[in-house]
Amino acid sequence: MMTNESVPGGLAGRPPREQSAEAVLRPHAEQENAGELKRLAEHDDRPRPPGWRLSPWAVTLYLLGGELPDGTVIGPKYVGPRRLVEVAVATLATDRALLLLGVPGTAKTWVSEHLAAAISGDSTLLVQGTAGTSEEAVRYGWNYARLLAEGPSEKALVESPLMHAMRTGAVARIEELTRMPSDVQDTLITVLSEKTLPVPELGTEVQARKGFTVIATANDRDRGVNELSSALRRRFNTVVLPLPESAEDEVDIVARRVEEIGSALELPESPAGLEEIRRVVTVFRELRSGLTGDGQTKLKSPSGTLSTAEAISVITSGLALAAHFGDGVLRAADVAGGIVGAVVQDPVSDRVVWQEYLETVVRDRAEWLDFYRACREVS
């Protein structure tokens, strides 16, 4: 029986397809949205690229949301410029790989997962990039017991998620590409340019079937980033995912995701008030931009990214506090600890930035007095 340790990239760790989405903590996109994907396929009469389950038009509708002719409403998975999504989907319909680039928290992983789910019905063919990712995790590995007993053979070969995607004509995902060592990154060059993966030990190669493509994500803000070589970068079409354009867009994203996460975690009923969400989003946006919303006061920015994903985490934690240790209503005191923890990443420089923001901005907002007091207590 295979274990996760025996397969690079954790391919063997994929849950059985028959496993109920309700039985797991976080269902894969194709499990959680199986109904929507089925309805889209039934109404999709547009041309589909070879190996695709949906047409590019239907994939875009799945990501951005909309309504089908029979009145079925498809919920949005991503809130952002439509043209960016269209460019990403169009790229995958060609022989080019897609690189989703952006600062942390801009939904790169979220978009890549849903793209893979809509295109090939399987978002689990994933290689997670880290400083310790080896070449075997990207290409293939070996069952060493069999290798020693029988020598190199097809039975001793252990597929990576990338190799499996090539054999089956599916989408392979590579997370945090720039965290991989440069020599490991460059193992992708032959795969992306020639659409083959040589196996010199067996004197053979794996040729990609139609439908195979690669979606990679990367950011250039975190420490430990390895720049892509120019040869590898040329083999990707890069789409930069921006932070939400407006505060209302960001509030909408946070509110929707908090509701979904709360439902998945089966948190006690504790409605997330839009006012508290709007306040957290306002704090994050002002500190990110270094300017108050009215444009009157310049601010110092902390070292963290203060992304939308972190705002979602702050509100979700606040809801858990309100539900289990409060009266069930989300209040300033419930989000204060989370927001201070998100802002103050560096205990020296970030604390100075935060204290200055509290005293020069938050204290002067009469409607934020409860928030000011709560933050002062935990700062």
C-alpha positions as CSV (number, residue, x, y, z in Angstrom):
1,M,0.0,0.0,0.0
2,M,1.4,3.4,-1.0
3,T,1.9,6.1,1.6
4,N,2.2,9.9,1.2
5,E,5.9,9.5,1.8
6,S,6.3,7.2,-1.2
7,V,4.9,9.6,-3.7
8,P,6.5,13.0,-4.5
9,G,4.0,15.8,-4.1
10,G,1.6,13.7,-2.1
11,L,-0.3,12.3,-5.0
12,A,-1.2,9.1,-3.1
13,G,-2.6,11.3,-0.3
14,R,-5.6,12.3,-2.4
15,P,-8.9,11.4,-0.8
16,P,-11.0,8.8,-2.6
17,R,-13.3,10.4,-5.2
18,E,-16.4,8.8,-3.5
19,Q,-15.7,10.4,-0.2
20,S,-18.5,12.8,0.8
21,A,-17.6,16.5,0.6
22,E,-19.4,16.9,3.9
23,A,-17.1,14.5,5.7
24,V,-13.9,16.5,5.2
25,L,-12.8,19.8,6.7
26,R,-12.1,21.5,3.4
27,P,-13.6,19.8,0.3
28,H,-11.8,20.2,-3.0
29,A,-13.4,22.7,-5.4
30,E,-14.7,20.0,-7.7
31,Q,-16.4,18.3,-4.7
32,E,-17.9,21.4,-3.1
33,N,-19.2,22.8,-6.4
34,A,-20.1,19.6,-8.1
35,G,-23.7,20.7,-8.7
36,E,-22.7,24.0,-10.4
37,L,-20.1,22.2,-12.6
38,K,-22.7,19.6,-13.6
39,R,-25.3,22.3,-14.5
40,L,-22.7,24.3,-16.5
41,A,-21.7,21.2,-18.5
42,E,-25.4,20.5,-19.3
43,H,-25.9,24.0,-20.6
44,D,-22.5,24.4,-22.2
45,D,-22.9,24.2,-26.0
46,R,-19.8,26.1,-27.0
47,P,-16.6,24.6,-28.4
48,R,-14.3,23.0,-25.8
49,P,-10.6,22.6,-26.2
50,P,-9.3,19.0,-26.4
51,G,-9.5,17.4,-22.9
52,W,-11.5,20.2,-21.3
53,R,-14.8,19.4,-19.4
54,L,-16.1,22.9,-20.1
55,S,-15.7,25.6,-22.7
56,P,-13.6,28.7,-21.9
57,W,-16.8,30.6,-21.7
58,A,-18.3,28.3,-19.1
59,V,-15.0,28.2,-17.1
60,T,-15.1,32.0,-16.9
61,L,-18.7,32.0,-15.9
62,Y,-17.9,29.4,-13.2
63,L,-15.2,31.7,-11.7
64,L,-16.9,35.0,-12.0
65,G,-20.5,33.9,-11.4
66,G,-23.6,34.5,-13.3
67,E,-26.9,33.0,-14.4
68,L,-27.7,30.1,-16.7
69,P,-30.6,30.2,-19.2
70,D,-32.7,28.1,-16.9
71,G,-32.3,30.5,-14.0
72,T,-29.6,28.6,-12.2
73,V,-27.3,31.0,-10.3
74,I,-23.6,30.3,-10.4
75,G,-21.9,31.9,-7.4
76,P,-18.7,33.9,-7.9
77,K,-15.5,32.3,-6.9
78,Y,-13.3,35.3,-7.7
79,V,-14.1,39.0,-7.5
80,G,-11.8,41.0,-9.8
81,P,-11.4,42.3,-13.3
82,R,-13.1,40.1,-15.8
83,R,-10.5,40.6,-18.5
84,L,-7.8,39.1,-16.2
85,V,-9.8,35.9,-15.9
86,E,-10.5,35.8,-19.6
87,V,-6.8,36.2,-20.4
88,A,-5.9,33.4,-17.9
89,V,-8.5,31.0,-19.3
90,A,-7.5,31.8,-22.9
91,T,-3.8,31.1,-22.0
92,L,-4.7,27.6,-20.8
93,A,-6.6,27.0,-24.1
94,T,-3.2,27.4,-25.9
95,D,0.0,25.5,-25.4
96,R,1.3,28.0,-22.9
97,A,1.5,27.5,-19.1
98,L,-0.1,30.1,-16.8
99,L,1.7,31.9,-14.0
100,L,-0.5,33.7,-11.5
101,L,1.6,36.4,-9.9
102,G,0.7,38.7,-7.0
103,V,1.4,39.7,-3.5
104,P,0.3,37.3,-0.8
105,G,-3.5,37.1,-0.2
106,T,-4.6,38.0,-3.8
107,A,-6.4,34.6,-4.3
108,K,-3.8,33.0,-6.5
109,T,-4.1,29.6,-5.0
110,W,-7.9,29.9,-4.9
111,V,-8.1,30.9,-8.6
112,S,-5.7,28.1,-9.7
113,E,-7.7,25.5,-7.8
114,H,-11.0,26.5,-9.3
115,L,-9.5,26.8,-12.8
116,A,-8.2,23.2,-12.5
117,A,-11.6,22.0,-11.1
118,A,-13.5,23.5,-14.0
119,I,-11.1,22.5,-16.8
120,S,-10.2,18.9,-15.8
121,G,-12.4,18.1,-12.9
122,D,-9.4,17.5,-10.6
123,S,-7.6,20.2,-8.6
124,T,-5.5,17.8,-6.6
125,L,-2.6,17.2,-8.9
126,L,-0.5,19.6,-6.9
127,V,3.2,20.2,-6.3
128,Q,3.9,22.4,-3.3
129,G,6.9,24.5,-3.7
130,T,9.2,25.0,-0.7
131,A,12.9,25.5,-0.2
132,G,13.1,21.7,0.3
133,T,11.2,20.7,-2.8
134,S,13.4,18.2,-4.7
135,E,13.6,17.5,-8.4
136,E,11.9,14.1,-7.8
137,A,8.8,15.9,-6.5
138,V,8.4,17.6,-9.9
139,R,9.5,14.8,-12.2
140,Y,9.2,11.3,-10.7
141,G,10.6,9.1,-7.9
142,W,11.2,5.5,-7.3
143,N,9.9,2.8,-5.0
144,Y,13.3,1.9,-3.6
145,A,12.4,-1.5,-2.3
146,R,11.3,-2.5,-5.8
147,L,14.2,-0.6,-7.4
148,L,16.7,-2.6,-5.4
149,A,15.0,-5.9,-6.0
150,E,14.1,-5.6,-9.7
151,G,16.1,-2.6,-11.0
152,P,14.6,0.3,-12.9
153,S,11.2,-0.6,-14.3
154,E,7.8,0.9,-14.9
155,K,6.5,-0.8,-11.8
156,A,9.3,0.8,-9.7
157,L,8.5,4.2,-11.0
158,V,6.5,6.5,-8.8
159,E,4.6,9.3,-10.7
160,S,4.7,12.8,-9.5
161,P,1.5,14.9,-9.8
162,L,3.0,16.5,-12.9
163,M,3.7,13.2,-14.6
164,H,0.2,12.0,-13.8
165,A,-1.3,15.1,-15.3
166,M,0.8,14.6,-18.5
167,R,-0.4,11.0,-18.8
168,T,-4.0,11.8,-18.3
169,G,-4.3,15.2,-20.0
170,A,-5.1,17.1,-16.9
171,V,-4.1,20.4,-15.2
172,A,-1.1,20.2,-12.9
173,R,-0.8,22.9,-10.2
174,I,2.5,24.2,-8.8
175,E,2.2,26.4,-5.7
176,E,4.8,28.9,-4.7
177,L,7.0,28.3,-7.7
178,T,9.6,30.9,-6.6
179,R,10.2,29.1,-3.3
180,M,11.7,26.1,-5.1
181,P,15.5,26.1,-5.7
182,S,16.4,27.5,-9.1
183,D,17.8,24.1,-10.4
184,V,14.5,22.4,-9.4
185,Q,12.5,25.2,-11.2
186,D,14.4,24.6,-14.4
187,T,13.3,20.9,-14.6
188,L,10.1,22.4,-15.9
189,I,11.6,23.8,-19.0
190,T,11.6,20.6,-21.1
191,V,8.1,19.8,-19.9
192,L,6.7,23.2,-20.9
193,S,8.5,23.6,-24.2
194,E,8.6,20.0,-25.5
195,K,5.6,18.7,-23.6
196,T,7.6,15.6,-22.8
197,L,9.2,14.2,-19.6
198,P,12.2,12.1,-20.3
199,V,12.9,9.0,-18.1
200,P,16.5,8.2,-19.1
201,E,16.7,5.3,-16.6
202,L,14.1,3.4,-18.7
203,G,15.2,4.8,-22.0
204,T,11.7,6.3,-22.6
205,E,9.6,9.4,-22.1
206,V,6.1,10.5,-21.1
207,Q,4.4,12.6,-23.8
208,A,1.7,14.9,-22.6
209,R,-1.9,14.1,-23.7
210,K,-4.2,16.8,-25.0
211,G,-5.6,18.8,-22.2
212,F,-2.4,18.9,-20.1
213,T,-1.3,22.3,-18.9
214,V,0.4,23.8,-15.9
215,I,-0.9,26.6,-13.5
216,A,1.8,28.0,-11.2
217,T,1.5,30.6,-8.5
218,A,4.3,32.9,-7.2
219,N,4.8,36.1,-5.3
220,D,7.9,38.4,-5.0
221,R,7.1,39.9,-1.6
222,D,8.0,37.1,0.9
223,R,11.5,36.3,2.0
224,G,13.2,33.2,0.5
225,V,12.1,33.9,-3.0
226,N,14.2,32.5,-5.9
227,E,13.9,34.4,-9.1
228,L,12.7,32.5,-12.2
229,S,15.3,32.1,-14.9
230,S,14.5,34.0,-18.1
231,A,14.2,30.7,-20.0
232,L,11.5,29.5,-17.6
233,R,9.7,32.8,-17.4
234,R,9.4,32.8,-21.2
235,R,7.4,29.6,-21.1
236,F,4.7,31.1,-18.9
237,N,2.1,33.6,-19.7
238,T,2.0,35.8,-16.6
239,V,-1.2,37.2,-15.2
240,V,-0.9,39.6,-12.2
241,L,-3.7,39.3,-9.7
242,P,-4.3,42.7,-8.0
243,L,-5.6,43.5,-4.5
244,P,-9.3,44.3,-4.5
245,E,-9.8,47.6,-6.3
246,S,-12.4,49.1,-3.9
247,A,-13.1,48.8,-0.2
248,E,-16.7,47.5,-1.0
249,D,-15.3,44.8,-3.2
250,E,-12.9,43.7,-0.4
251,V,-15.8,43.8,2.2
252,D,-17.9,41.6,-0.1
253,I,-15.1,39.1,-0.5
254,V,-14.4,38.9,3.2
255,A,-18.1,38.6,4.1
256,R,-18.7,35.8,1.6
257,R,-15.6,33.8,2.5
258,V,-16.2,34.2,6.2
259,E,-19.7,32.8,5.8
260,E,-18.4,29.8,3.8
261,I,-15.7,29.0,6.3
262,G,-18.0,29.4,9.2
263,S,-20.4,27.0,7.6
264,A,-17.7,24.5,6.8
265,L,-16.3,24.6,10.4
266,E,-19.8,24.4,11.8
267,L,-19.3,27.4,14.0
268,P,-22.3,28.3,16.2
269,E,-24.6,30.9,14.6
270,S,-22.9,34.3,15.0
271,P,-23.6,36.6,12.1
272,A,-20.6,38.6,11.0
273,G,-21.7,42.3,11.1
274,L,-20.8,44.2,8.0
275,E,-19.7,47.2,10.2
276,E,-17.0,45.1,11.9
277,I,-15.8,43.7,8.6
278,R,-15.8,47.1,7.0
279,R,-13.7,48.4,9.9
280,V,-11.1,45.6,9.6
281,V,-10.9,46.1,5.9
282,T,-10.5,49.9,6.3
283,V,-7.6,49.4,8.8
284,F,-5.9,47.0,6.4
285,R,-6.3,49.2,3.3
286,E,-5.1,52.3,5.0
287,L,-2.0,50.7,6.5
288,R,-1.3,48.9,3.2
289,S,-1.5,52.2,1.2
290,G,0.2,54.4,3.8
291,L,-2.7,56.9,3.6
292,T,-6.1,57.3,5.3
293,G,-9.2,56.8,3.3
294,D,-9.9,60.5,3.1
295,G,-6.4,61.1,1.8
296,Q,-5.6,63.6,4.5
297,T,-3.1,61.7,6.6
298,K,0.0,59.9,5.6
299,L,0.8,56.7,7.5
300,K,3.7,54.4,8.0
301,S,3.1,50.9,6.6
302,P,4.0,47.8,8.6
303,S,6.2,44.9,7.3
304,G,3.3,42.5,6.8
305,T,1.1,42.3,3.7
306,L,-2.2,42.8,5.4
307,S,-4.0,40.9,2.7
308,T,-7.6,40.1,2.2
309,A,-6.9,36.5,3.3
310,E,-5.6,37.9,6.6
311,A,-8.7,40.0,7.0
312,I,-10.8,36.8,6.5
313,S,-8.8,35.1,9.2
314,V,-9.2,38.0,11.7
315,I,-13.0,38.0,11.2
316,T,-13.3,34.2,11.4
317,S,-11.3,34.1,14.6
318,G,-13.5,37.0,16.0
319,L,-16.6,35.0,15.2
320,A,-15.3,32.0,17.1
321,L,-14.6,34.2,20.1
322,A,-18.0,35.8,19.9
323,A,-19.8,32.5,19.6
324,H,-17.9,30.5,22.3
325,F,-16.9,33.2,24.8
326,G,-19.3,36.1,24.1
327,D,-22.9,36.8,23.5
328,G,-22.8,35.6,19.8
329,V,-22.6,39.1,18.4
330,L,-19.3,40.1,16.7
331,R,-17.9,43.2,18.5
332,A,-14.7,45.3,18.5
333,A,-13.2,43.3,21.3
334,D,-13.5,40.1,19.3
335,V,-11.5,41.3,16.4
336,A,-8.9,43.5,18.3
337,G,-6.6,40.6,19.2
338,G,-6.6,39.2,15.7
339,I,-6.0,42.6,14.0
340,V,-3.1,43.5,16.3
341,G,-1.5,40.1,15.6
342,A,-1.9,40.6,11.9
343,V,-0.4,44.1,11.9
344,V,2.4,43.6,14.4
345,Q,4.6,41.0,12.7
346,D,7.9,42.7,13.8
347,P,7.6,43.3,17.6
348,V,9.7,46.5,17.4
349,S,9.1,48.4,14.2
350,D,5.5,47.3,13.5
351,R,4.5,48.0,17.1
352,V,5.6,51.6,16.6
353,V,3.6,51.8,13.3
354,W,0.5,50.4,15.0
355,Q,0.7,52.6,18.1
356,E,1.0,55.7,15.9
357,Y,-2.0,54.6,13.8
358,L,-4.1,54.1,16.9
359,E,-3.3,57.5,18.4
360,T,-3.4,59.6,15.2
361,V,-6.2,58.0,13.3
362,V,-8.4,55.5,15.3
363,R,-8.7,57.7,18.5
364,D,-10.0,60.6,16.5
365,R,-12.9,58.6,15.0
366,A,-15.7,59.0,17.4
367,E,-17.6,55.9,16.0
368,W,-14.4,53.8,16.6
369,L,-14.0,54.5,20.3
370,D,-14.9,50.9,21.3
371,F,-12.4,49.6,18.8
372,Y,-9.7,52.0,20.1
373,R,-10.2,50.9,23.6
374,A,-10.2,47.2,22.7
375,C,-7.0,47.5,20.7
376,R,-5.3,49.5,23.5
377,E,-6.1,46.6,25.9
378,V,-4.3,44.0,23.8
379,S,-1.5,46.1,22.4
